[in-house]
Amino acid sequence: MQDRWKKGRVHSLAVVGLAKNAGKTTVLNTLASRLEAEGRSVGFLSIGVDGEERDVWTLKKKPPVVLPPGSLAATAASLLDEKGGDWELLETTPLNTPLGPVTLARALRRVRVKLAGVTRKEGVREVLTRFRERGAEQILVDGAYDRKAAASPWITDAAICVAGAAIARSLDGLMEKTEEAVHLLTLPEAKDPLLRSAAEQAVTENRLVGIRKGRVEALPCSSLLLADRVREVLDGGEWRGLALPGSLTDRGLERLRGAGHPVDLVLADPTRAFVSLRSLRRFYREGSTLSCLRVVRLAAVAVNPVSPSGYTFDPGEMKERTARICHPVPVFDAVRDGVDGLEEIKRNISGG
């Protein structure tokens, strides 16, 4: 685990939820309070929508996103009320949304905000650059519902994963889904030079790249599901590795499992893995491996034992069981632990 923290200080931190209403906003606000207490300049953006008054599906009230004075925000221009004296509008970006162009603004006082509009990876990178140019020491990226994209190491430096009671109606079911998500987010880094070379070529050229007889060779396709030659390639028995430019699904994994010999599979990063733990374990049992060109630096897992649907898990039991599943990744409860629960996370992301 410590190898994940040797690449320097974390400037951008993604907060991603494993389900809708998992508790991302509460974690985001807790982080903001801690950073405010430390006197840090913070930037906020979302790759989905956060801060709305009510859930668009259930119409239940949601906690607001609260920004400390001096914070930077990137959101659609129509969601900022300049006349109220809450904001200093800084610049309009080239990013356009149905709600208007994405605008950068500075909070003049403690303010609630609805974050929306930065939906593409390229847009997130653009905003991160502009935030840094304006002095943001820490940037918090709110992930959209049930999407891991914000945690991509090509976008943010580290991530916090939020496991909430809304994921499942039983604690056993919640633990199963949390274990699966954490396993995928912490997939190991590919160490073999040939695998890394194949992965780099796959990402650059957007095509499948294999390893045969000690050489890296590109295949004339970009997906396992569209590749007519994949079966031919695997049946040959000479190919020991395969790099994917895009996502891995259970269907794709099933095609690889039928090869009759182990295959070392490598992805660009863990957020491209959309497979079940059950399918992945079968893949491993055949002697095959799954690794990534870049890894996610998972700073922590946050737990939320309360579901908006009205049921609640025992907070202590949920945290204890989650900690066992996620070890050595630290686990905290944003409501019950508050900012004190962030000490170990702080040590991790500061490299200390």
C-alpha positions, 0 to 999 in steps of 0.5 A: 500500500505504501508504494501508492504514496511515493509519487508526491503530494496529492493536489486533486482528490476525487470523492466517488460513491458506490451508489446514489445517495451513498453520502458523497456530499457529507464527505465532501463537506467534511473535507472542506471543513478540515481544509478550511481549518488548515487555512488551505485554498480549495477548489470544487467541481463535479463531474455530475451534479451535486448540491441540488435541494432534492433528489431528482428521482425520490424528491427527498431532501439532500444535504447542500454542498457548503463552500468556505469563504475564499473557495473556488468553484467551477459550475454552470454560469446559470447556477451562480447568483452574482447579485446576491454578493456570494460570488466573485466571477473570475472567468468563463471557460470554453466548456459549454453545458445546457445550463450555460458555460462553465464559470470559475468563481470565488466564494466571498462568504460561506455559501451553498452551491450546486455543482454541475457542468464538467462532465468530460475528462478533458473538461475536468483536466482543463478546470484543474489546470485553471484552479492551480493557476489561481492558487488552489492548494487542494482540489476536490472533485465530486464524482457522479452517481455510480461512476468511477471516472473521477478517480482515474489516475489520468485525472486526479491524484487520489480518491476517497470511495464512499460506501453507503447503506443505500447500496444494499438492504442487508449489511452482507450485501453491502460488504459484498459490493464494497469488497468488489469495488475496493478490489477493482479500485486497488488493482496492482500496477503492471511491473513487467516492461513488456506489459507496460509497453503494450499498455502504453501502445494500446492507450496511444493507438486505441487498439488491442495490443498483445505479447507473443514470443517476447514481442509487442504486437498490435491487433487490428481492433479496439475491443475484445467483443468486436475482435474476430481475431481474439479467439484465433490469437488465444487458441494459438497458445503463444500469446501470454499478454493482452493490453486493452485500450478501453473497458473490461466487462464480464463478457470480455473476461469470459472470452479470455477465460476460454483460451485454455492457458493463462493470459496476463491482462493489463488495463490503462487504469482500474476505473476501466474495470467493470467486472464482477469479483466472481468472474475475476476470481475464476479468471485468477484461478486459471493462472491469469492476472489483471494489472494496470498501467496506472493505479488509483491511489485510494486514500480511504473508504468512507462509510455511511450507515444511514439510507435515505429509504429509512433503514440503518445499519449498526455504525460500529459493525459496519465500520469494523467489517468495512475496515477488515475488507479494505485493509490497509486502506483506512476507513472513517465515518464522516458524521461520527468521526468528523475531521478527527477521522481524517488524520490517517488519510492526511498522513497518506496523501501528504506522503508522511 
